[in-house]
Amino acid sequence: GVSVLADALRVNTSLKELSLRYNGIGNEGVSVLADSLRVNTSLKVLNLESDGIGDGGVSVLADVLKLNTSLKVLNLDSNSIGDGGVSVLAD
């Protein structure tokens, strides 16, 4: 699942774009993925559309985005993100 992919992202230096849309990884999957995004410097585009991500998952991503400066496009369309999650991302 996501943990195998996250392990690969930790060491991968060539992948530029990753789409996990419609995979339903949810907040737990995002947390696993976020750990690898802390060290990955090659990924530029991450598509997490319709993955069942809520405010908790967005909070984890917001923390990672403070450290990861290589990710330029993050698609979170059609998830369950409320005003609280949007506010965390905006900070």
LUMTI-401913 format. One record per residue (C-alpha): residue number from 0; x, y, z; chain; residue in one letter. Coordinates in steps of 0.2 Angstrom, whole numbers, plus 5000, padded with zeros to 4 digits. Example, Ala and Ser with C-alpha at 12.3 -4.5 7.8 and 13.67 -1.06 7.14 Angstrom:
% LUMTI-401913
+------+------+-------+------+--------+------+
| rose | east | north |   up | drenza | nupa |
+------+------+-------+------+--------+------+
|    0 | 5062 |  4978 | 5039 |      A |    A |
|    1 | 5068 |  4995 | 5036 |      A |    S |
+------+------+-------+------+--------+------+
//
This chain:
% LUMTI-401913
+------+------+-------+------+--------+------+
| rose | east | north |   up | drenza | nupa |
+------+------+-------+------+--------+------+
|    0 | 5000 |  5000 | 5000 |      A |    G |
|    1 | 5005 |  5018 | 5004 |      A |    V |
|    2 | 5019 |  5013 | 5015 |      A |    S |
|    3 | 5028 |  5004 | 5001 |      A |    V |
|    4 | 5027 |  5019 | 4990 |      A |    L |
|    5 | 5032 |  5030 | 5005 |      A |    A |
|    6 | 5048 |  5020 | 5007 |      A |    D |
|    7 | 5052 |  5021 | 4989 |      A |    A |
|    8 | 5049 |  5040 | 4989 |      A |    L |
|    9 | 5062 |  5042 | 5003 |      A |    R |
|   10 | 5076 |  5036 | 4992 |      A |    V |
|   11 | 5069 |  5041 | 4974 |      A |    N |
|   12 | 5078 |  5055 | 4966 |      A |    T |
|   13 | 5070 |  5055 | 4949 |      A |    S |
|   14 | 5051 |  5054 | 4951 |      A |    L |
|   15 | 5044 |  5072 | 4947 |      A |    K |
|   16 | 5025 |  5068 | 4947 |      A |    E |
|   17 | 5014 |  5056 | 4957 |      A |    L |
|   18 | 4995 |  5054 | 4956 |      A |    S |
|   19 | 4986 |  5044 | 4969 |      A |    L |
|   20 | 4969 |  5051 | 4965 |      A |    R |
|   21 | 4954 |  5040 | 4969 |      A |    Y |
|   22 | 4964 |  5028 | 4980 |      A |    N |
|   23 | 4956 |  5032 | 4996 |      A |    G |
|   24 | 4972 |  5034 | 5006 |      A |    I |
|   25 | 4964 |  5045 | 5019 |      A |    G |
|   26 | 4972 |  5054 | 5034 |      A |    N |
|   27 | 4982 |  5039 | 5039 |      A |    E |
|   28 | 4989 |  5036 | 5021 |      A |    G |
|   29 | 4993 |  5055 | 5020 |      A |    V |
|   30 | 5003 |  5054 | 5037 |      A |    S |
|   31 | 5013 |  5039 | 5030 |      A |    V |
|   32 | 5016 |  5048 | 5014 |      A |    L |
|   33 | 5021 |  5064 | 5023 |      A |    A |
|   34 | 5035 |  5056 | 5032 |      A |    D |
|   35 | 5044 |  5053 | 5015 |      A |    S |
|   36 | 5040 |  5070 | 5008 |      A |    L |
|   37 | 5050 |  5077 | 5022 |      A |    R |
|   38 | 5066 |  5070 | 5014 |      A |    V |
|   39 | 5061 |  5069 | 4996 |      A |    N |
|   40 | 5068 |  5083 | 4985 |      A |    T |
|   41 | 5063 |  5077 | 4967 |      A |    S |
|   42 | 5044 |  5077 | 4968 |      A |    L |
|   43 | 5036 |  5092 | 4960 |      A |    K |
|   44 | 5018 |  5087 | 4958 |      A |    V |
|   45 | 5007 |  5077 | 4970 |      A |    L |
|   46 | 4989 |  5073 | 4965 |      A |    N |
|   47 | 4978 |  5067 | 4980 |      A |    L |
|   48 | 4961 |  5071 | 4972 |      A |    E |
|   49 | 4946 |  5061 | 4980 |      A |    S |
|   50 | 4957 |  5052 | 4993 |      A |    D |
|   51 | 4946 |  5054 | 5008 |      A |    G |
|   52 | 4958 |  5066 | 5016 |      A |    I |
|   53 | 4951 |  5077 | 5030 |      A |    G |
|   54 | 4957 |  5091 | 5041 |      A |    D |
|   55 | 4969 |  5080 | 5050 |      A |    G |
|   56 | 4978 |  5074 | 5035 |      A |    G |
|   57 | 4979 |  5092 | 5028 |      A |    V |
|   58 | 4987 |  5097 | 5045 |      A |    S |
|   59 | 5001 |  5084 | 5042 |      A |    V |
|   60 | 5003 |  5090 | 5025 |      A |    L |
|   61 | 5004 |  5108 | 5030 |      A |    A |
|   62 | 5018 |  5104 | 5042 |      A |    D |
|   63 | 5028 |  5095 | 5028 |      A |    V |
|   64 | 5026 |  5109 | 5016 |      A |    L |
|   65 | 5035 |  5120 | 5028 |      A |    K |
|   66 | 5050 |  5109 | 5025 |      A |    L |
|   67 | 5048 |  5103 | 5008 |      A |    N |
|   68 | 5052 |  5117 | 4995 |      A |    T |
|   69 | 5053 |  5106 | 4980 |      A |    S |
|   70 | 5034 |  5101 | 4979 |      A |    L |
|   71 | 5026 |  5115 | 4968 |      A |    K |
|   72 | 5008 |  5108 | 4964 |      A |    V |
|   73 | 4997 |  5099 | 4977 |      A |    L |
|   74 | 4980 |  5094 | 4971 |      A |    N |
|   75 | 4967 |  5091 | 4985 |      A |    L |
|   76 | 4951 |  5093 | 4975 |      A |    D |
|   77 | 4936 |  5083 | 4981 |      A |    S |
|   78 | 4942 |  5078 | 4998 |      A |    N |
|   79 | 4933 |  5081 | 5015 |      A |    S |
|   80 | 4943 |  5097 | 5020 |      A |    I |
|   81 | 4934 |  5110 | 5030 |      A |    G |
|   82 | 4937 |  5128 | 5035 |      A |    D |
|   83 | 4949 |  5122 | 5048 |      A |    G |
|   84 | 4960 |  5112 | 5036 |      A |    G |
|   85 | 4960 |  5127 | 5023 |      A |    V |
|   86 | 4965 |  5139 | 5037 |      A |    S |
|   87 | 4980 |  5127 | 5042 |      A |    V |
|   88 | 4985 |  5126 | 5023 |      A |    L |
|   89 | 4984 |  5145 | 5021 |      A |    A |
|   90 | 4996 |  5148 | 5036 |      A |    D |
+------+------+-------+------+--------+------+
//
